[in-house]
Amino acid sequence: MSFRFQLKIRFADVDRAGIVYYPRFLHYFHVALEEFFGRQLNVDYHVLVNQYRIGLPTVHLVTDFIQPISYGESIEVEIRVQKVGYSSITFGYRTFKPGESEPRNKGHNVVVCMHMDTFQKQKVPDWLRVRLESNMRSNA
């Protein structure tokens, strides 16, 4: 199942033209990831990192910019699990203006499950795999 949350575009998010500066979308994607972990997977992202010692650095990223979004507008950021590998996870993202069905921006990233103490990649833990795959099945 996809997960969406809403945020308002702030002054610090836009360029001189008054539209979202493109790197901010990557920040929105990560905010969506943190919200998704807490609300959908029932483990706050900071707990994943600090208690479970699991990091999820991005190793591949693709983004398409379709329509601009302006200062003061609200957007919905959507995230969904696309694939769970042995040590990697692929997340898909889309941004929408509320009430619109066509995305303003879309992309995906691949993260690698890493141990925070050794910075070595590791297998996606079984408890996390079950939660991710359960969420992925509900997307079908």
A tleap script that builds the chain and sets N, CA, C and O, in Angstrom:
source leaprc.protein.ff14SB
mol = sequence {
  NMET SER PHE ARG PHE GLN LEU LYS ILE ARG
  PHE ALA ASP VAL ASP ARG ALA GLY ILE VAL
  TYR TYR PRO ARG PHE LEU HIE TYR PHE HIE
  VAL ALA LEU GLU GLU PHE PHE GLY ARG GLN
  LEU ASN VAL ASP TYR HIE VAL LEU VAL ASN
  GLN TYR ARG ILE GLY LEU PRO THR VAL HIE
  LEU VAL THR ASP PHE ILE GLN PRO ILE SER
  TYR GLY GLU SER ILE GLU VAL GLU ILE ARG
  VAL GLN LYS VAL GLY TYR SER SER ILE THR
  PHE GLY TYR ARG THR PHE LYS PRO GLY GLU
  SER GLU PRO ARG ASN LYS GLY HIE ASN VAL
  VAL VAL CYS MET HIE MET ASP THR PHE GLN
  LYS GLN LYS VAL PRO ASP TRP LEU ARG VAL
  ARG LEU GLU SER ASN MET ARG SER ASN CALA
}
set mol.1.N position { 0.849 -1.159 0.000 }
set mol.1.CA position { 0.000 0.000 0.000 }
set mol.1.C position { 0.897 1.224 0.000 }
set mol.1.O position { 1.942 1.246 0.651 }
set mol.2.N position { 0.484 2.225 -0.726 }
set mol.2.CA position { 1.248 3.462 -0.698 }
set mol.2.C position { 0.850 4.250 0.545 }
set mol.2.O position { -0.241 4.081 1.089 }
set mol.3.N position { 1.748 5.098 0.969 }
set mol.3.CA position { 1.533 5.947 2.134 }
set mol.3.C position { 1.724 7.382 1.680 }
set mol.3.O position { 2.681 7.679 0.966 }
set mol.4.N position { 0.833 8.277 2.080 }
set mol.4.CA position { 0.936 9.699 1.734 }
set mol.4.C position { 0.867 10.555 2.989 }
set mol.4.O position { 0.189 10.231 3.964 }
set mol.5.N position { 1.593 11.652 2.924 }
set mol.5.CA position { 1.437 12.670 3.956 }
set mol.5.C position { 1.553 14.033 3.288 }
set mol.5.O position { 2.089 14.157 2.187 }
set mol.6.N position { 1.043 15.048 3.969 }
set mol.6.CA position { 0.971 16.373 3.380 }
set mol.6.C position { 1.962 17.313 4.047 }
set mol.6.O position { 2.213 17.227 5.249 }
set mol.7.N position { 2.523 18.214 3.243 }
set mol.7.CA position { 3.374 19.263 3.793 }
set mol.7.C position { 3.196 20.529 2.983 }
set mol.7.O position { 2.747 20.494 1.837 }
set mol.8.N position { 3.554 21.649 3.593 }
set mol.8.CA position { 3.421 22.956 2.952 }
set mol.8.C position { 4.802 23.415 2.492 }
set mol.8.O position { 5.788 23.252 3.210 }
set mol.9.N position { 4.864 23.981 1.305 }
set mol.9.CA position { 6.125 24.468 0.752 }
set mol.9.C position { 6.504 25.756 1.473 }
set mol.9.O position { 5.744 26.725 1.489 }
set mol.10.N position { 7.672 25.747 2.059 }
set mol.10.CA position { 8.179 26.888 2.829 }
set mol.10.C position { 9.102 27.758 1.974 }
set mol.10.O position { 9.562 27.338 0.913 }
set mol.11.N position { 9.363 28.961 2.446 }
set mol.11.CA position { 10.230 29.899 1.734 }
set mol.11.C position { 11.616 29.298 1.485 }
set mol.11.O position { 12.201 29.507 0.423 }
set mol.12.N position { 12.134 28.563 2.452 }
set mol.12.CA position { 13.473 27.974 2.322 }
set mol.12.C position { 13.526 26.865 1.275 }
set mol.12.O position { 14.614 26.421 0.909 }
set mol.13.N position { 12.369 26.408 0.785 }
set mol.13.CA position { 12.312 25.322 -0.199 }
set mol.13.C position { 12.367 25.801 -1.643 }
set mol.13.O position { 12.527 24.987 -2.553 }
set mol.14.N position { 12.239 27.091 -1.869 }
set mol.14.CA position { 12.101 27.586 -3.240 }
set mol.14.C position { 13.326 28.361 -3.705 }
set mol.14.O position { 14.128 28.851 -2.911 }
set mol.15.N position { 13.435 28.449 -5.041 }
set mol.15.CA position { 14.511 29.224 -5.648 }
set mol.15.C position { 14.004 30.631 -5.972 }
set mol.15.O position { 12.891 30.997 -5.594 }
set mol.16.N position { 14.815 31.406 -6.665 }
set mol.16.CA position { 14.440 32.791 -6.965 }
set mol.16.C position { 13.173 32.887 -7.825 }
set mol.16.O position { 12.464 33.893 -7.779 }
set mol.17.N position { 12.896 31.851 -8.598 }
set mol.17.CA position { 11.689 31.840 -9.425 }
set mol.17.C position { 10.429 31.544 -8.602 }
set mol.17.O position { 9.312 31.637 -9.112 }
set mol.18.N position { 10.617 31.184 -7.315 }
set mol.18.CA position { 9.477 30.918 -6.445 }
set mol.18.C position { 8.948 29.498 -6.542 }
set mol.18.O position { 7.867 29.198 -6.037 }
set mol.19.N position { 9.713 28.617 -7.195 }
set mol.19.CA position { 9.311 27.212 -7.289 }
set mol.19.C position { 10.286 26.353 -6.490 }
set mol.19.O position { 11.411 26.763 -6.202 }
set mol.20.N position { 9.831 25.159 -6.140 }
set mol.20.CA position { 10.657 24.268 -5.315 }
set mol.20.C position { 11.982 24.013 -6.024 }
set mol.20.O position { 12.018 23.584 -7.177 }
set mol.21.N position { 13.064 24.288 -5.308 }
set mol.21.CA position { 14.422 24.040 -5.784 }
set mol.21.C position { 14.623 22.530 -5.826 }
set mol.21.O position { 14.394 21.848 -4.827 }
set mol.22.N position { 15.044 22.005 -6.959 }
set mol.22.CA position { 14.989 20.564 -7.217 }
set mol.22.C position { 15.598 19.671 -6.136 }
set mol.22.O position { 15.038 18.601 -5.898 }
set mol.23.N position { 16.703 20.024 -5.458 }
set mol.23.CA position { 17.209 19.103 -4.428 }
set mol.23.C position { 16.263 18.930 -3.241 }
set mol.23.O position { 16.370 17.955 -2.497 }
set mol.24.N position { 15.336 19.875 -3.064 }
set mol.24.CA position { 14.395 19.768 -1.941 }
set mol.24.C position { 13.507 18.537 -2.092 }
set mol.24.O position { 13.073 17.965 -1.092 }
set mol.25.N position { 13.229 18.117 -3.339 }
set mol.25.CA position { 12.411 16.922 -3.530 }
set mol.25.C position { 13.084 15.699 -2.915 }
set mol.25.O position { 12.407 14.810 -2.400 }
set mol.26.N position { 14.403 15.652 -2.967 }
set mol.26.CA position { 15.116 14.533 -2.349 }
set mol.26.C position { 14.922 14.563 -0.840 }
set mol.26.O position { 14.789 13.516 -0.206 }
set mol.27.N position { 14.908 15.751 -0.272 }
set mol.27.CA position { 14.616 15.895 1.155 }
set mol.27.C position { 13.188 15.428 1.453 }
set mol.27.O position { 12.957 14.718 2.432 }
set mol.28.N position { 12.234 15.827 0.609 }
set mol.28.CA position { 10.845 15.394 0.807 }
set mol.28.C position { 10.744 13.873 0.741 }
set mol.28.O position { 9.994 13.269 1.508 }
set mol.29.N position { 11.492 13.249 -0.166 }
set mol.29.CA position { 11.477 11.788 -0.264 }
set mol.29.C position { 11.951 11.170 1.050 }
set mol.29.O position { 11.368 10.199 1.532 }
set mol.30.N position { 13.010 11.736 1.624 }
set mol.30.CA position { 13.523 11.174 2.868 }
set mol.30.C position { 12.545 11.417 4.023 }
set mol.30.O position { 12.367 10.550 4.877 }
set mol.31.N position { 11.923 12.576 4.048 }
set mol.31.CA position { 10.907 12.837 5.079 }
set mol.31.C position { 9.784 11.802 4.951 }
set mol.31.O position { 9.298 11.280 5.954 }
set mol.32.N position { 9.377 11.512 3.718 }
set mol.32.CA position { 8.345 10.495 3.494 }
set mol.32.C position { 8.804 9.141 4.029 }
set mol.32.O position { 8.022 8.414 4.641 }
set mol.33.N position { 10.067 8.807 3.799 }
set mol.33.CA position { 10.620 7.544 4.290 }
set mol.33.C position { 10.526 7.470 5.815 }
set mol.33.O position { 10.107 6.450 6.363 }
set mol.34.N position { 10.912 8.539 6.494 }
set mol.34.CA position { 10.843 8.551 7.957 }
set mol.34.C position { 9.406 8.420 8.448 }
set mol.34.O position { 9.136 7.670 9.386 }
set mol.35.N position { 8.484 9.144 7.821 }
set mol.35.CA position { 7.080 9.059 8.204 }
set mol.35.C position { 6.529 7.657 7.947 }
set mol.35.O position { 5.779 7.120 8.762 }
set mol.36.N position { 6.899 7.076 6.825 }
set mol.36.CA position { 6.463 5.730 6.454 }
set mol.36.C position { 6.913 4.707 7.494 }
set mol.36.O position { 6.126 3.856 7.909 }
set mol.37.N position { 8.161 4.786 7.912 }
set mol.37.CA position { 8.653 3.830 8.905 }
set mol.37.C position { 7.871 3.940 10.208 }
set mol.37.O position { 7.493 2.923 10.790 }
set mol.38.N position { 7.629 5.145 10.663 }
set mol.38.CA position { 6.907 5.319 11.920 }
set mol.38.C position { 5.442 4.946 11.844 }
set mol.38.O position { 4.920 4.274 12.734 }
set mol.39.N position { 4.773 5.380 10.784 }
set mol.39.CA position { 3.320 5.209 10.694 }
set mol.39.C position { 2.889 3.885 10.066 }
set mol.39.O position { 1.857 3.336 10.451 }
set mol.40.N position { 3.645 3.367 9.118 }
set mol.40.CA position { 3.255 2.145 8.417 }
set mol.40.C position { 3.972 0.904 8.935 }
set mol.40.O position { 3.378 -0.172 9.012 }
set mol.41.N position { 5.243 1.049 9.290 }
set mol.41.CA position { 6.021 -0.114 9.725 }
set mol.41.C position { 6.140 -0.206 11.240 }
set mol.41.O position { 6.692 -1.172 11.768 }
set mol.42.N position { 5.622 0.800 11.937 }
set mol.42.CA position { 5.604 0.827 13.407 }
set mol.42.C position { 6.980 0.745 14.045 }
set mol.42.O position { 7.155 0.123 15.093 }
set mol.43.N position { 7.952 1.375 13.405 }
set mol.43.CA position { 9.271 1.553 14.017 }
set mol.43.C position { 9.774 2.935 13.584 }
set mol.43.O position { 10.026 3.174 12.403 }
set mol.44.N position { 9.913 3.832 14.554 }
set mol.44.CA position { 10.401 5.166 14.221 }
set mol.44.C position { 11.802 5.066 13.631 }
set mol.44.O position { 12.621 4.253 14.060 }
set mol.45.N position { 12.055 5.911 12.639 }
set mol.45.CA position { 13.325 5.847 11.915 }
set mol.45.C position { 14.523 6.023 12.846 }
set mol.45.O position { 15.540 5.349 12.682 }
set mol.46.N position { 14.409 6.918 13.811 }
set mol.46.CA position { 15.529 7.118 14.743 }
set mol.46.C position { 15.773 5.867 15.588 }
set mol.46.O position { 16.908 5.609 15.988 }
set mol.47.N position { 14.728 5.092 15.865 }
set mol.47.CA position { 14.885 3.825 16.592 }
set mol.47.C position { 15.601 2.807 15.705 }
set mol.47.O position { 16.472 2.072 16.170 }
set mol.48.N position { 15.228 2.771 14.434 }
set mol.48.CA position { 15.899 1.884 13.477 }
set mol.48.C position { 17.400 2.149 13.464 }
set mol.48.O position { 18.204 1.217 13.501 }
set mol.49.N position { 17.766 3.413 13.412 }
set mol.49.CA position { 19.179 3.800 13.326 }
set mol.49.C position { 19.886 3.649 14.672 }
set mol.49.O position { 20.953 3.040 14.740 }
set mol.50.N position { 19.314 4.189 15.732 }
set mol.50.CA position { 20.015 4.258 17.013 }
set mol.50.C position { 19.902 3.004 17.865 }
set mol.50.O position { 20.861 2.638 18.544 }
set mol.51.N position { 18.757 2.341 17.847 }
set mol.51.CA position { 18.574 1.148 18.676 }
set mol.51.C position { 18.917 -0.129 17.916 }
set mol.51.O position { 19.671 -0.971 18.404 }
set mol.52.N position { 18.350 -0.265 16.707 }
set mol.52.CA position { 18.606 -1.468 15.909 }
set mol.52.C position { 19.927 -1.390 15.154 }
set mol.52.O position { 20.415 -2.400 14.648 }
set mol.53.N position { 20.514 -0.185 15.076 }
set mol.53.CA position { 21.811 0.052 14.435 }
set mol.53.C position { 21.777 -0.268 12.936 }
set mol.53.O position { 22.748 -0.771 12.370 }
set mol.54.N position { 20.634 0.038 12.307 }
set mol.54.CA position { 20.451 -0.195 10.880 }
set mol.54.C position { 20.424 1.146 10.160 }
set mol.54.O position { 19.605 2.011 10.471 }
set mol.55.N position { 21.317 1.311 9.202 }
set mol.55.CA position { 21.315 2.478 8.326 }
set mol.55.C position { 20.807 2.076 6.960 }
set mol.55.O position { 20.920 0.915 6.567 }
set mol.56.N position { 20.248 3.029 6.236 }
set mol.56.CA position { 19.725 2.770 4.898 }
set mol.56.C position { 20.238 3.825 3.916 }
set mol.56.O position { 19.452 4.630 3.416 }
set mol.57.N position { 21.539 3.833 3.634 }
set mol.57.CA position { 22.053 4.840 2.702 }
set mol.57.C position { 21.571 4.574 1.273 }
set mol.57.O position { 21.452 3.429 0.837 }
set mol.58.N position { 21.301 5.658 0.570 }
set mol.58.CA position { 20.895 5.570 -0.834 }
set mol.58.C position { 22.109 5.278 -1.700 }
set mol.58.O position { 23.147 5.927 -1.573 }
set mol.59.N position { 21.967 4.288 -2.588 }
set mol.59.CA position { 23.053 3.938 -3.509 }
set mol.59.C position { 22.669 4.203 -4.964 }
set mol.59.O position { 23.523 4.197 -5.851 }
set mol.60.N position { 21.383 4.434 -5.197 }
set mol.60.CA position { 20.911 4.754 -6.559 }
set mol.60.C position { 19.662 5.610 -6.431 }
set mol.60.O position { 18.812 5.373 -5.573 }
set mol.61.N position { 19.565 6.616 -7.306 }
set mol.61.CA position { 18.445 7.554 -7.234 }
set mol.61.C position { 18.089 8.037 -8.630 }
set mol.61.O position { 18.970 8.400 -9.410 }
set mol.62.N position { 16.791 8.043 -8.946 }
set mol.62.CA position { 16.283 8.564 -10.215 }
set mol.62.C position { 15.088 9.453 -9.883 }
set mol.62.O position { 14.232 9.075 -9.083 }
set mol.63.N position { 15.030 10.632 -10.497 }
set mol.63.CA position { 13.920 11.548 -10.264 }
set mol.63.C position { 13.532 12.231 -11.564 }
set mol.63.O position { 14.395 12.656 -12.333 }
set mol.64.N position { 12.238 12.333 -11.806 }
set mol.64.CA position { 11.705 13.077 -12.944 }
set mol.64.C position { 10.903 14.253 -12.408 }
set mol.64.O position { 10.088 14.100 -11.498 }
set mol.65.N position { 11.141 15.420 -12.977 }
set mol.65.CA position { 10.434 16.638 -12.597 }
set mol.65.C position { 9.423 16.940 -13.690 }
set mol.65.O position { 9.798 17.169 -14.840 }
set mol.66.N position { 8.142 16.940 -13.338 }
set mol.66.CA position { 7.077 17.009 -14.341 }
set mol.66.C position { 6.424 18.387 -14.382 }
set mol.66.O position { 6.298 18.977 -15.454 }
set mol.67.N position { 6.006 18.907 -13.224 }
set mol.67.CA position { 5.357 20.208 -13.122 }
set mol.67.C position { 5.904 20.934 -11.902 }
set mol.67.O position { 6.184 20.298 -10.885 }
set mol.68.N position { 6.062 22.242 -11.980 }
set mol.68.CA position { 6.586 22.976 -10.824 }
set mol.68.C position { 5.576 23.053 -9.679 }
set mol.68.O position { 4.368 22.923 -9.873 }
set mol.69.N position { 6.109 23.266 -8.502 }
set mol.69.CA position { 5.314 23.504 -7.305 }
set mol.69.C position { 5.841 24.800 -6.698 }
set mol.69.O position { 7.053 25.004 -6.619 }
set mol.70.N position { 4.943 25.666 -6.274 }
set mol.70.CA position { 5.310 27.013 -5.845 }
set mol.70.C position { 5.264 27.201 -4.332 }
set mol.70.O position { 4.644 26.434 -3.595 }
set mol.71.N position { 5.947 28.249 -3.911 }
set mol.71.CA position { 5.957 28.667 -2.513 }
set mol.71.C position { 4.525 28.835 -2.006 }
set mol.71.O position { 3.681 29.428 -2.678 }
set mol.72.N position { 4.268 28.302 -0.807 }
set mol.72.CA position { 2.976 28.442 -0.159 }
set mol.72.C position { 1.989 27.336 -0.481 }
set mol.72.O position { 0.991 27.176 0.223 }
set mol.73.N position { 2.249 26.566 -1.534 }
set mol.73.CA position { 1.336 25.476 -1.887 }
set mol.73.C position { 1.536 24.293 -0.947 }
set mol.73.O position { 2.593 24.141 -0.335 }
set mol.74.N position { 0.525 23.475 -0.845 }
set mol.74.CA position { 0.623 22.216 -0.119 }
set mol.74.C position { 0.827 21.094 -1.119 }
set mol.74.O position { 0.335 21.157 -2.246 }
set mol.75.N position { 1.553 20.070 -0.705 }
set mol.75.CA position { 1.734 18.893 -1.545 }
set mol.75.C position { 1.537 17.644 -0.697 }
set mol.75.O position { 1.649 17.670 0.529 }
set mol.76.N position { 1.246 16.567 -1.382 }
set mol.76.CA position { 1.221 15.250 -0.759 }
set mol.76.C position { 2.396 14.473 -1.327 }
set mol.76.O position { 2.610 14.443 -2.539 }
set mol.77.N position { 3.152 13.846 -0.439 }
set mol.77.CA position { 4.282 13.025 -0.848 }
set mol.77.C position { 3.883 11.574 -0.597 }
set mol.77.O position { 3.481 11.208 0.507 }
set mol.78.N position { 4.000 10.765 -1.631 }
set mol.78.CA position { 3.623 9.361 -1.568 }
set mol.78.C position { 4.875 8.495 -1.641 }
set mol.78.O position { 5.793 8.776 -2.412 }
set mol.79.N position { 4.902 7.444 -0.835 }
set mol.79.CA position { 5.995 6.478 -0.860 }
set mol.79.C position { 5.397 5.080 -0.897 }
set mol.79.O position { 4.355 4.820 -0.294 }
set mol.80.N position { 6.067 4.187 -1.610 }
set mol.80.CA position { 5.658 2.782 -1.616 }
set mol.80.C position { 6.897 1.909 -1.753 }
set mol.80.O position { 7.899 2.311 -2.346 }
set mol.81.N position { 6.810 0.711 -1.196 }
set mol.81.CA position { 7.887 -0.272 -1.326 }
set mol.81.C position { 7.741 -0.925 -2.692 }
set mol.81.O position { 6.679 -1.454 -3.017 }
set mol.82.N position { 8.796 -0.891 -3.491 }
set mol.82.CA position { 8.751 -1.499 -4.816 }
set mol.82.C position { 9.428 -2.864 -4.855 }
set mol.82.O position { 8.983 -3.760 -5.572 }
set mol.83.N position { 10.508 -3.025 -4.080 }
set mol.83.CA position { 11.247 -4.291 -4.119 }
set mol.83.C position { 12.061 -4.435 -2.836 }
set mol.83.O position { 12.608 -3.464 -2.313 }
set mol.84.N position { 12.126 -5.668 -2.344 }
set mol.84.CA position { 12.984 -5.982 -1.204 }
set mol.84.C position { 13.940 -7.073 -1.655 }
set mol.84.O position { 13.518 -8.188 -1.963 }
set mol.85.N position { 15.216 -6.756 -1.695 }
set mol.85.CA position { 16.241 -7.718 -2.080 }
set mol.85.C position { 16.894 -8.320 -0.846 }
set mol.85.O position { 16.371 -8.201 0.262 }
set mol.86.N position { 18.035 -8.964 -1.039 }
set mol.86.CA position { 18.763 -9.575 0.078 }
set mol.86.C position { 19.230 -8.501 1.063 }
set mol.86.O position { 19.004 -8.611 2.268 }
set mol.87.N position { 19.885 -7.460 0.534 }
set mol.87.CA position { 20.375 -6.379 1.394 }
set mol.87.C position { 19.888 -5.007 0.935 }
set mol.87.O position { 20.265 -3.991 1.519 }
set mol.88.N position { 19.063 -4.967 -0.096 }
set mol.88.CA position { 18.608 -3.684 -0.634 }
set mol.88.C position { 17.088 -3.578 -0.623 }
set mol.88.O position { 16.370 -4.578 -0.588 }
set mol.89.N position { 16.625 -2.336 -0.653 }
set mol.89.CA position { 15.196 -2.031 -0.699 }
set mol.89.C position { 15.019 -0.907 -1.715 }
set mol.89.O position { 15.783 0.058 -1.711 }
set mol.90.N position { 14.020 -1.027 -2.584 }
set mol.90.CA position { 13.703 0.029 -3.542 }
set mol.90.C position { 12.389 0.667 -3.129 }
set mol.90.O position { 11.376 -0.008 -2.943 }
set mol.91.N position { 12.431 1.994 -2.989 }
set mol.91.CA position { 11.253 2.780 -2.647 }
set mol.91.C position { 10.879 3.667 -3.829 }
set mol.91.O position { 11.754 4.239 -4.479 }
set mol.92.N position { 9.583 3.784 -4.108 }
set mol.92.CA position { 9.086 4.689 -5.133 }
set mol.92.C position { 8.410 5.879 -4.485 }
set mol.92.O position { 7.795 5.755 -3.426 }
set mol.93.N position { 8.527 7.042 -5.130 }
set mol.93.CA position { 7.979 8.291 -4.587 }
set mol.93.C position { 7.235 9.052 -5.676 }
set mol.93.O position { 7.602 8.996 -6.850 }
set mol.94.N position { 6.187 9.763 -5.274 }
set mol.94.CA position { 5.494 10.698 -6.153 }
set mol.94.C position { 5.012 11.860 -5.304 }
set mol.94.O position { 4.662 11.684 -4.137 }
set mol.95.N position { 4.995 13.044 -5.891 }
set mol.95.CA position { 4.434 14.211 -5.211 }
set mol.95.C position { 3.231 14.702 -6.004 }
set mol.95.O position { 3.230 14.690 -7.235 }
set mol.96.N position { 2.212 15.132 -5.276 }
set mol.96.CA position { 0.964 15.592 -5.863 }
set mol.96.C position { 0.525 16.886 -5.189 }
set mol.96.O position { 0.835 17.127 -4.023 }
set mol.97.N position { -0.189 17.703 -5.925 }
set mol.97.CA position { -0.958 18.755 -5.273 }
set mol.97.C position { -2.242 18.083 -4.810 }
set mol.97.O position { -2.784 17.255 -5.541 }
set mol.98.N position { -2.745 18.405 -3.632 }
set mol.98.CA position { -3.970 17.766 -3.131 }
set mol.98.C position { -5.104 17.856 -4.149 }
set mol.98.O position { -5.372 18.911 -4.724 }
set mol.99.N position { -5.757 16.715 -4.350 }
set mol.99.CA position { -6.878 16.646 -5.276 }
set mol.99.C position { -6.491 16.327 -6.708 }
set mol.99.O position { -7.362 16.041 -7.530 }
set mol.100.N position { -5.195 16.369 -7.027 }
set mol.100.CA position { -4.750 16.041 -8.383 }
set mol.100.C position { -4.360 14.576 -8.469 }
set mol.100.O position { -3.887 13.987 -7.498 }
set mol.101.N position { -4.564 13.997 -9.642 }
set mol.101.CA position { -4.206 12.589 -9.828 }
set mol.101.C position { -2.886 12.421 -10.579 }
set mol.101.O position { -2.296 11.341 -10.554 }
set mol.102.N position { -2.428 13.451 -11.229 }
set mol.102.CA position { -1.157 13.382 -11.960 }
set mol.102.C position { -0.032 13.918 -11.078 }
set mol.102.O position { -0.148 15.007 -10.517 }
set mol.103.N position { 1.059 13.155 -10.954 }
set mol.103.CA position { 2.147 13.606 -10.087 }
set mol.103.C position { 2.886 14.817 -10.661 }
set mol.103.O position { 2.966 15.000 -11.876 }
set mol.104.N position { 3.408 15.616 -9.777 }
set mol.104.CA position { 4.247 16.759 -10.143 }
set mol.104.C position { 5.715 16.349 -10.229 }
set mol.104.O position { 6.520 17.004 -10.892 }
set mol.105.N position { 6.044 15.270 -9.557 }
set mol.105.CA position { 7.419 14.778 -9.472 }
set mol.105.C position { 7.317 13.299 -9.138 }
set mol.105.O position { 6.403 12.882 -8.427 }
set mol.106.N position { 8.248 12.510 -9.645 }
set mol.106.CA position { 8.270 11.094 -9.273 }
set mol.106.C position { 9.704 10.598 -9.305 }
set mol.106.O position { 10.565 11.179 -9.965 }
set mol.107.N position { 9.944 9.523 -8.588 }
set mol.107.CA position { 11.281 8.964 -8.567 }
set mol.107.C position { 11.328 7.694 -7.755 }
set mol.107.O position { 10.325 7.236 -7.207 }
set mol.108.N position { 12.509 7.144 -7.693 }
set mol.108.CA position { 12.732 5.982 -6.831 }
set mol.108.C position { 14.183 5.993 -6.372 }
set mol.108.O position { 15.057 6.585 -7.005 }
set mol.109.N position { 14.409 5.322 -5.256 }
set mol.109.CA position { 15.781 5.153 -4.799 }
set mol.109.C position { 15.965 3.739 -4.273 }
set mol.109.O position { 15.029 3.080 -3.820 }
set mol.110.N position { 17.205 3.309 -4.355 }
set mol.110.CA position { 17.598 2.014 -3.818 }
set mol.110.C position { 18.483 2.307 -2.613 }
set mol.110.O position { 19.447 3.068 -2.702 }
set mol.111.N position { 18.141 1.692 -1.490 }
set mol.111.CA position { 18.944 1.812 -0.281 }
set mol.111.C position { 19.545 0.445 0.034 }
set mol.111.O position { 19.001 -0.595 -0.338 }
set mol.112.N position { 20.668 0.475 0.723 }
set mol.112.CA position { 21.307 -0.766 1.163 }
set mol.112.C position { 21.255 -0.810 2.676 }
set mol.112.O position { 21.557 0.175 3.349 }
set mol.113.N position { 20.872 -1.952 3.200 }
set mol.113.CA position { 20.822 -2.160 4.637 }
set mol.113.C position { 22.264 -2.260 5.145 }
set mol.113.O position { 23.036 -3.104 4.689 }
set mol.114.N position { 22.613 -1.391 6.092 }
set mol.114.CA position { 23.984 -1.288 6.562 }
set mol.114.C position { 24.009 -1.306 8.093 }
set mol.114.O position { 23.129 -0.739 8.741 }
set mol.115.N position { 25.017 -1.956 8.658 }
set mol.115.CA position { 25.195 -1.934 10.113 }
set mol.115.C position { 25.873 -0.622 10.490 }
set mol.115.O position { 26.926 -0.288 9.946 }
set mol.116.N position { 25.279 0.117 11.411 }
set mol.116.CA position { 25.770 1.443 11.765 }
set mol.116.C position { 27.120 1.440 12.474 }
set mol.116.O position { 27.801 2.465 12.494 }
set mol.117.N position { 27.518 0.323 13.051 }
set mol.117.CA position { 28.808 0.281 13.740 }
set mol.117.C position { 29.961 -0.056 12.805 }
set mol.117.O position { 31.079 0.420 13.000 }
set mol.118.N position { 29.697 -0.873 11.794 }
set mol.118.CA position { 30.768 -1.318 10.895 }
set mol.118.C position { 30.699 -0.672 9.515 }
set mol.118.O position { 31.667 -0.726 8.756 }
set mol.119.N position { 29.571 -0.068 9.188 }
set mol.119.CA position { 29.302 0.496 7.864 }
set mol.119.C position { 29.416 -0.547 6.760 }
set mol.119.O position { 29.737 -0.224 5.616 }
set mol.120.N position { 29.150 -1.794 7.113 }
set mol.120.CA position { 29.134 -2.891 6.147 }
set mol.120.C position { 27.687 -3.227 5.817 }
set mol.120.O position { 26.806 -3.168 6.675 }
set mol.121.N position { 27.459 -3.585 4.542 }
set mol.121.CA position { 26.097 -3.976 4.192 }
set mol.121.C position { 25.752 -5.273 4.890 }
set mol.121.O position { 26.622 -6.081 5.215 }
set mol.122.N position { 24.464 -5.452 5.113 }
set mol.122.CA position { 23.986 -6.643 5.798 }
set mol.122.C position { 22.640 -7.044 5.213 }
set mol.122.O position { 21.994 -6.262 4.516 }
set mol.123.N position { 22.237 -8.241 5.498 }
set mol.123.CA position { 20.932 -8.758 5.089 }
set mol.123.C position { 19.847 -7.906 5.739 }
set mol.123.O position { 19.989 -7.474 6.883 }
set mol.124.N position { 18.765 -7.668 5.002 }
set mol.124.CA position { 17.600 -7.003 5.594 }
set mol.124.C position { 17.091 -7.928 6.693 }
set mol.124.O position { 16.754 -9.077 6.408 }
set mol.125.N position { 17.023 -7.462 7.949 }
set mol.125.CA position { 16.562 -8.333 9.033 }
set mol.125.C position { 15.170 -8.898 8.756 }
set mol.125.O position { 14.323 -8.235 8.158 }
set mol.126.N position { 14.953 -10.123 9.197 }
set mol.126.CA position { 13.686 -10.811 8.925 }
set mol.126.C position { 12.474 -10.017 9.399 }
set mol.126.O position { 11.478 -9.937 8.681 }
set mol.127.N position { 12.537 -9.426 10.600 }
set mol.127.CA position { 11.401 -8.678 11.125 }
set mol.127.C position { 11.064 -7.484 10.231 }
set mol.127.O position { 9.892 -7.148 10.059 }
set mol.128.N position { 12.091 -6.843 9.662 }
set mol.128.CA position { 11.871 -5.700 8.778 }
set mol.128.C position { 11.384 -6.170 7.408 }
set mol.128.O position { 10.493 -5.553 6.825 }
set mol.129.N position { 11.951 -7.240 6.900 }
set mol.129.CA position { 11.531 -7.814 5.621 }
set mol.129.C position { 10.033 -8.150 5.639 }
set mol.129.O position { 9.312 -7.841 4.691 }
set mol.130.N position { 9.577 -8.778 6.717 }
set mol.130.CA position { 8.159 -9.143 6.834 }
set mol.130.C position { 7.278 -7.898 6.750 }
set mol.130.O position { 6.266 -7.905 6.050 }
set mol.131.N position { 7.647 -6.846 7.446 }
set mol.131.CA position { 6.842 -5.614 7.431 }
set mol.131.C position { 6.858 -4.953 6.049 }
set mol.131.O position { 5.827 -4.492 5.561 }
set mol.132.N position { 8.033 -4.913 5.431 }
set mol.132.CA position { 8.147 -4.309 4.104 }
set mol.132.C position { 7.361 -5.099 3.063 }
set mol.132.O position { 6.612 -4.527 2.271 }
set mol.133.N position { 7.539 -6.422 3.073 }
set mol.133.CA position { 6.849 -7.253 2.080 }
set mol.133.C position { 5.341 -7.254 2.298 }
set mol.133.O position { 4.576 -7.323 1.335 }
set mol.134.N position { 4.909 -7.178 3.544 }
set mol.134.CA position { 3.486 -7.088 3.830 }
set mol.134.C position { 2.913 -5.807 3.221 }
set mol.134.O position { 1.830 -5.811 2.636 }
set mol.135.N position { 3.651 -4.731 3.368 }
set mol.135.CA position { 3.228 -3.452 2.807 }
set mol.135.C position { 3.236 -3.523 1.280 }
set mol.135.O position { 2.350 -2.969 0.630 }
set mol.136.N position { 4.214 -4.189 0.717 }
set mol.136.CA position { 4.326 -4.310 -0.734 }
set mol.136.C position { 3.158 -5.120 -1.290 }
set mol.136.O position { 2.598 -4.750 -2.322 }
set mol.137.N position { 2.781 -6.210 -0.633 }
set mol.137.CA position { 1.662 -7.055 -1.086 }
set mol.137.C position { 0.360 -6.285 -1.118 }
set mol.137.O position { -0.481 -6.501 -1.990 }
set mol.138.N position { 0.200 -5.386 -0.162 }
set mol.138.CA position { -1.042 -4.628 -0.131 }
set mol.138.C position { -1.087 -3.579 -1.251 }
set mol.138.O position { -2.129 -2.964 -1.478 }
set mol.139.N position { 0.052 -3.370 -1.963 }
set mol.139.CA position { 0.079 -2.487 -3.132 }
set mol.139.C position { -0.468 -3.173 -4.371 }
set mol.139.O position { -0.912 -2.509 -5.309 }
set mol.140.N position { -0.437 -4.509 -4.379 }
set mol.140.CA position { -0.806 -5.248 -5.603 }
set mol.140.C position { -2.288 -5.177 -5.903 }
set mol.140.O position { -2.746 -5.746 -6.894 }
savepdb mol mol.pdb
quit
